[in-house]
Amino acid sequence: MKSSDTVELLKECDAGVKMAVASFDDVLEKIQNSDMKDLLKKSKSSHEELGGEIHSLLSEHDSGEKDPNPVAKTMSWMKTTMKMGLDESDSTVAGLITDGCNMGVKSLQRYLNQYRGADETSRDICERLVGMEEDLCKDLREYL
């Protein structure tokens, strides 16, 4: 059970990191404010770095990666495309990323509760990812 919970939690974190990176890629080109653009580039890099740790741990457990849910990814892309089509401001981007962070925190917290038997390393990674999302939300407030 413990190993199964560990792998499942890591897979959900992997999907979350991939979703975040895809979201950053969707909006980075549209950001006008250089400080905000740097903030998102730094966050993207941090997410990619954590994704590398997750992939290594999944390999150690002889498990593959997990891609984000295709429906969720499509809905996110559609929301971004629609909102940016109406208003390409940095405020819109900040709102979209903040919404994504909030959804990520909610999902990750649910997975932490669901996979209680996961080992300390995978729980720590999940908690670090939650912290990254929460910090990004706080940092984006000035751009809303």
C-alpha positions, 0 to 999 in steps of 0.5 A: 500500500505504501509503495502504491500511494507513493507512486500515485502521489508522485504521478499526480505531482508530475501531472500538476507540474506539467500542467503548470509548465504548459500554462506558463508556456501559454501566456509568457509571450503575452506578458508586457511587464518585465518583472512579471515575466521574470517571475513566471520564467523563474516559477517555470524553471522551479517547476521544471526542476521539481519535475526532474526530481519527480521523474527520478523518483518515479524511475526508482519505483519503476513507474512511468510519468503521468500527463495531465488529464486531457479534458482539464488541459483542453479546458484550461487552454480554452479558458486562457485563449478566450480570456486573452482574446478579450483582454491581453493585459498582464492583469488577465494573465495574473488572474489566469495563473492565480486561478490555476495555482488555486486549482492546483493547491486544491487538487494536491491537498486532496491527493495528500489526503487520499494517499496518506500511505505515501512515503515522506519524500513524495509527501515532501515533494507534494508539499513543496509544490503546494508551497510553490503554487501558494507563493506564486499566487501571493507574488502575482497579487500586485499584477491583478 
